[in-house]
Amino acid sequence: MNAVWLDSITREVETIALKAGQYLRDERTRIGEEEIDEKGQGDLVSRADMTSEQMLTEALHKLIPDSTILAEEEHASLDAGGKEWRWIVDPLDGTLNYLQGLPVYAVSIALEHRENSTGEWGELLAGVVYLPELQVLYSARRGAGAFRDGKPIRVREPKRLGRAVLATGFPFRNRERMEPFMALFSDVFLNVANVRRIGSAAADLCWVADGTFHGFWELGLSPWDIAAGVVLIEEAGGTITDFWGNPVLHTSYPLTATGEVYEFLAGTIRKHFPDPPERP
């Protein structure tokens, strides 16, 4: 992979994310109730989600014409056959925060390359996350490190487990799993300093990458929720897997931390979720 080309592409993606974020920030107070739909209990989508996705799709296709898109509102890849590149996009991660006026939501974009030998989608090569209300830009490309507003970031371990500050998200799309989740939450909470629930997985992953949080886990997520964060975490020196130590991108169970915190979380999680779910 040409590092100069990838660096140039990543910088262009940063600009695209900033423009989408500016739109979301300007539009937030103009969204009316009639422009909000409910995909499920607590799972909302607004005109802003759809417009942001359209903006991103058009700009990213223009940036790499030989590419396809996997995005939250479109769900399936568009014209994926034979394409070498795939954008994985969340046009507005944290829609409920956005609509409620909470200032934590994100635009998340990742670039994935198809493996020539197998034809399968393979390595994530770049990730960009922009937090519009906070006006903070996270960016990473494979082999070049992770950055917050252009400054290098690294994951951070607490001095001891009892000092760890973690993040999670409640399984609002999988409410039937609330009982084992809450048992897990209790076991984790009693052994660490505290646990935060922010409402945007993209933001949570950024804050693990820059050391604000020492770890994060959640269930019921999708590739667009975490793809950019995977690149950020790995380039910041962290570990991110699913609950059972497997590659995380196309599962719904991200787990990220370092050292002792990762081992503690992995062991505790597997007590309550001992086996991966069966593939549909």
N, C-alpha and C positions, 0 to 999 in steps of 0.2 A: 504494500500500500504506500502510495506517495504521500509522505508526511506534509510536504508543502501544500499539496492539493487539499488534504484533509483539514489542515489548519485554515486555509482560505474558506472552505465550505463551512467550517464551524463558526467562523467570524460572521459569515453571511447569515447563518441560522440565528446567531445572537441578535442581529439587526431585525430579522423577521419576528422573533419572539418579543422584542421590545415594542414593535409596531402593534402586534396583537394585544400586548399588555396595555398599551396606551389606549387602544380602543375599549378594552374592558373597563379600565379605570374611568374613562369619560362616560361610558354608557351605564354604569352601575345604577346611578340614581334615577335613570329614565326608564328602567324596566318596570312594566306594569304586571299585575296579577294575571291578566289575560294572555300574557306572553310567556307564561310558565306552565310547563307540563310535568306530570308526575309519572316517572317510569316505574316506580314502585314506592312502597312506604319509605319516606325519607330520602328518596332518590329522585332529585329534580333535574330538569333540563329547561333552559331558557333560550330566548332568541339570541342572547349574547353568546351562549355556547355554540350555537349553530353558525352564527356569523363569524365568530373567531375561527371555527374550524374551516369554514370556506376560505377565509383569508389565508390561513396557514397552508391549506391544501394547494391553492393556486400558486402561492409563492414558492413552496417547496418543489412542486412539479417543475416550475420554471427554473429553479436552481439546478436540479438534476432531472432532465426530461426522462431519462431511462430509470424511472423510479415508480414505486407504488406506495400507497398510504394505508396504514392501519391506524384508525382513529376512533375515539370513543363513540361519537354519534353515528359514524358510518359502520362501525363494528368490523366488517370484513375488509380484507385488502381489495383495493380497486385495481382491476386489470393486472393481477399479480403474475400471470403466466410469463415466464421467461425473463422477468425483470431482475436486474442485478442488485438493485438497492431498494430498501424499504424504509420509509419514515414511520415512526411510531409516535403518535401525537395525542396529547390530551389538551384540547383547546381551552379548557377551564377546569382545573382540578380544585375542588372545594366549592362547588356551585352553591351549596347551602350557606356556607360562610359568606360568599359573594352576595347572595340575595338578602341575607340578614344584616349586612353591613359590617361583618367581622373582617378585619383587614388581612386575612391569611388565605390566599388562593393563588393559583399558579398557572402559567403556560408551560407545558412540558413537551420537549421535542427530542427524539433520539434517532440516530441513523444506524441501520443494520445492513450487513452485507451478506449476500447469498454465497454459500460455499460452492466453488466450482466443481469439486470432485463429487459431491453428493446431491447437489441441487437443493439442499435444505437451507433454510435461513440460519445464519451462523452468528458471527461475533458482532456485538454492538461496538461501534467505532467512535461515536460522538454523542454527547448529551448536553442539552441546554435547558435550564429551568429559570424562568423569570417570575418574581413575586411582585406584581404590579403596584399594590398599595405600599409596600415597603421599599419599592424601587431598588431591589437587589437582584443581581444577575449572577447565576451559577453556570459554569461551563466546564466541560472536560472533553478531551479527545484521547483516544487510546495511545498510551506510551508517552503522553506529554504532561500528565498531572491534571489536577482539578483546581478550579479557581472560583473565588467570590469577588466580583467586581474587579477582575484582573489580578488579584492577589492570591498566591498559592494557599491552599487549605489542606489540612490533614485531620484524619480521625483522631480521637483522643480517648485514652483509657482513664478511668477514675483511679484514685489511689487505692481504693478497695471497693468491693462489691457494694457495701453499704452506702457508698457515696455516689453510686450511679444514678443518673437521671435518664429515664427511658421515655419512649413515645410509643403509642399504639393507636388503634382505631377500633371502634366497636363494629361488630359484624351486622350492620344494618341491612345488608342484602341477604344475610343468612341468619335470620333471627332465631331459627330453630337450633342454632349452635351457640346461643347465648349462655346456656347453662355451663357447658364445658369451658367456654371462653371466660366466664366470670370466675370459675374455680381456678383457672390458669392465672387470671389477673391477680387474684388474691395471693396465690403462691409467689408470684413475682413481686408484687407490691410490698409484701412483708419483709423482703430481703434487700430492697434497694432504698435509695433516698426518696424517690418519688417517680410517678409515671404521669405523663402528660398526654392528653387527647386533643390534637390540634384541629383535625378536620380536613387535612390535605396531605395525602401520602407523599406527594412530590416535595412538599415543604419539609416533612419529617425526614426524608432521605437527605435533603440538602443539609439539614441541621445535624444529622449524624456525620455527614462528610466533613463539615467544618468544626466538629467537636462540641457543638452546642448540646447535643444529646449524645449519650454513650451507647445507645442501641435503639432498635425499633423492630416491632413485629406486628403483623396484621394478617387477617384471613379474609378471603372474598374479594381480592383485588384482581385487576386485569393488566395486560402488558402495558397499556398506555399510562397506567397509574405509576409504573415503576421503572420503565425502560431507561429514561434519562438518568434517574437516580442510581441505577445499577452502574453506569459508567462513572458517575461522580464518586460513588462509594469506593469502587475498585481503584480508581485513579488517586483517591485520597488515602489509600493504604488500608482500607477496611475489607471485611469479608461480608458478602451477601449471598445467601443460599435460600432454598425453601426450608420449611421446618425440619426436613429430614436430611439436609446436607446436599441436596441435588441442585443443579442449575435452576434459577428462580424465574426466568423471564416469562415462561408460558405456564406457570402454575399460579395459584391464587394465594400463596402463603409465604410472603417474604419475611426473612429474618436477617437482621444485620447488627453486628457489634464487633468488638475485637477482644482477643485474649480471654480472660476470665469471664467477662460479661457474656461473650458469645457462648462459651461452654455452659454457663449457668442457664442462659435462656434456652439453649437447645435442649438440655436435659430436662428442664422444667416443662417446656412445651410438649415434649414427646411423652411425658406422663399423661397428659390430657388429650393429646392428638397422636396416638402411637403409630398410626398407619396413614400413608397418603390416601386421598380419596381415589376411587376408581375413575378412570377416564371414561367420559361419556361415549 
